[in-house]
Amino acid sequence: MNKQILKQKEKQEKKEKKTKLTRQIIEQRLLIHFQNHIGEKNQTSIGEIFEAVTGINIKSDDIQNYVKFYWWNIIEKLIKRLRKEDKCFIIKKNSHYFVLKQENEADYYKDICNKSIKYMEEAQVRADKWVELEKWKSIGDYINEVQEDTQEDEKEDNIIDIKIIDNNNKEKPKTKIIKLY
């Protein structure tokens, strides 16, 4: 009986400890966390960031995966926002995060940006060609028709009659071979 009362008290305390995570609170927690992760040598992991913001270990079974993804998506957006507002320039390298400190780290980030710009310019050229050559007319050419395999030497146990109804609501019996193993 005492164990049950203790569990109920723990649940009650957990409910009382819960706080609403607003954008400002998450940003403050990110800034506090990243004060100790300046430079690539002091990088931090996704799990450490998640725990610093939410107070929950990301490997914990206490929360479901979609909840983790939901909160991590919000955290990533706020990391980008901090970088955009020039409050804290956080980058990701090899699945770890850190605040820029040295020129080689900035060069790494600039290379990523340059690659993205290159891909976007190529996409713009493809978009112009798509319209210019009226490629939208050929979308149907890329649709693959499903071809059914029919083998005549199948056992009769594996043959099932399937009725196919066409648009005129007329039933047409058709035999297809379906493997049941």
C-alpha positions in Angstrom: 0.0 0.0 0.0 2.8 2.4 0.8 4.4 1.9 -2.6 1.2 2.8 -4.3 0.9 6.0 -2.3 4.5 6.9 -3.1 3.9 6.4 -6.8 0.8 8.6 -6.6 2.8 11.3 -4.9 5.6 11.1 -7.5 3.0 11.5 -10.3 1.5 14.4 -8.5 5.0 16.0 -8.1 5.7 15.5 -11.8 2.5 17.2 -12.8 3.3 20.1 -10.6 6.8 20.4 -11.9 5.6 20.7 -15.5 6.1 24.1 -17.1 4.9 25.4 -20.4 7.7 25.7 -22.9 7.3 28.9 -24.7 9.6 30.2 -27.5 11.3 32.5 -25.1 12.0 29.8 -22.5 13.4 27.4 -25.1 15.6 30.2 -26.6 16.9 31.0 -23.1 17.6 27.4 -22.3 19.4 27.0 -25.7 21.5 30.1 -25.0 22.4 28.8 -21.5 23.3 25.4 -22.9 25.4 26.7 -25.8 27.5 28.9 -23.5 29.5 25.8 -22.8 29.6 24.5 -26.4 31.6 27.1 -28.2 33.9 25.7 -30.9 33.9 22.3 -32.6 36.0 20.8 -29.8 33.1 21.5 -27.3 30.4 20.2 -29.5 27.1 18.8 -28.1 24.7 16.1 -29.2 21.0 16.1 -30.1 20.3 14.2 -26.9 22.1 16.8 -24.7 20.3 19.7 -26.4 17.0 18.0 -26.0 17.5 17.3 -22.4 18.7 20.8 -21.7 15.6 22.3 -23.3 12.9 19.8 -22.1 14.5 18.2 -19.1 13.8 14.8 -20.5 16.4 12.4 -21.7 15.7 11.7 -25.4 16.5 8.0 -25.0 13.9 7.8 -22.3 10.8 5.7 -22.8 8.7 8.3 -21.0 7.8 10.0 -24.2 6.8 8.7 -27.6 8.8 9.0 -30.8 6.4 11.4 -32.5 6.5 13.7 -29.4 10.3 13.7 -29.6 10.2 14.5 -33.3 7.7 17.3 -32.6 9.8 18.9 -30.0 13.1 18.5 -31.9 11.5 20.2 -34.9 10.6 23.2 -32.7 14.1 23.2 -31.2 15.7 23.2 -34.7 13.6 26.0 -35.8 14.6 28.1 -32.8 18.3 27.3 -33.3 17.9 28.6 -36.9 16.1 31.7 -35.5 18.9 32.4 -33.0 21.4 32.2 -35.9 19.2 34.4 -38.1 18.8 37.0 -35.4 22.6 36.9 -34.7 22.1 36.0 -31.0 24.0 32.7 -31.2 25.5 31.3 -34.4 24.9 27.5 -33.9 25.9 25.1 -36.7 25.6 21.4 -37.2 28.5 19.2 -38.3 28.5 15.4 -38.3 25.3 15.2 -36.2 26.7 17.5 -33.5 26.0 21.1 -32.8 28.3 23.9 -31.6 28.7 27.7 -31.7 31.1 29.1 -34.3 34.5 30.1 -32.9 37.2 29.7 -35.5 37.7 30.6 -39.2 37.8 27.0 -40.3 34.4 26.4 -38.7 33.0 29.4 -40.5 34.5 28.1 -43.8 32.8 24.8 -43.3 29.5 26.6 -42.9 30.1 28.9 -45.9 30.8 25.8 -48.0 27.5 24.3 -47.1 25.8 27.6 -48.0 27.6 27.8 -51.3 26.5 24.2 -52.2 22.9 25.1 -51.4 23.1 28.2 -53.5 24.5 26.1 -56.4 21.7 23.5 -56.1 19.1 26.3 -56.0 20.5 28.0 -59.1 20.5 24.6 -60.9 16.8 24.2 -59.8 16.0 27.6 -61.3 17.5 26.6 -64.7 15.5 23.3 -64.6 12.3 25.2 -63.8 12.9 27.6 -66.8 13.5 24.6 -69.1 10.5 22.8 -67.8 8.2 25.7 -68.8 10.1 26.6 -72.0 10.0 23.0 -73.3 6.5 22.5 -72.0 7.5 19.3 -70.1 4.3 19.5 -68.1 2.6 17.9 -71.2 4.7 14.7 -70.8 3.9 13.9 -67.2 1.8 10.9 -68.3 4.9 9.4 -70.0 6.4 8.8 -66.6 3.5 6.8 -65.2 4.3 3.1 -65.3 1.5 0.7 -66.0 1.4 -2.3 -63.6 1.9 -5.5 -65.5 0.5 -8.6 -64.1 2.4 -11.9 -64.2 0.3 -14.7 -65.4 1.6 -18.2 -65.4 -0.5 -21.0 -66.8 1.1 -23.9 -65.0 -0.1 -22.9 -61.5 -2.0 -25.3 -59.4 -5.8 -24.8 -59.5 -5.8 -24.3 -55.7 -4.1 -20.9 -56.2 -6.6 -19.6 -58.7 -9.2 -17.2 -57.4 -12.0 -15.6 -59.4 -12.1 -11.9 -59.0 -15.0 -9.8 -60.3 -14.0 -6.4 -61.7 -16.6 -3.7 -61.9 -16.1 -1.1 -64.7 -17.5 2.4 -64.8 -20.8 1.2 -66.4 -21.5 -1.0 -63.3 -21.4 -4.1 -65.4 -19.7 -7.0 -63.7 -17.1 -8.9 -65.7 -15.7 -12.1 -64.3 -11.9 -12.3 -64.7 -9.5 -15.0 -63.5 -6.3 -14.0 -62.0 -3.6 -16.2 -60.5 -2.7 -15.3 -57.0 0.0 -17.2 -55.0 -1.2 -18.0 -51.5 2.2 -18.7 -50.0 
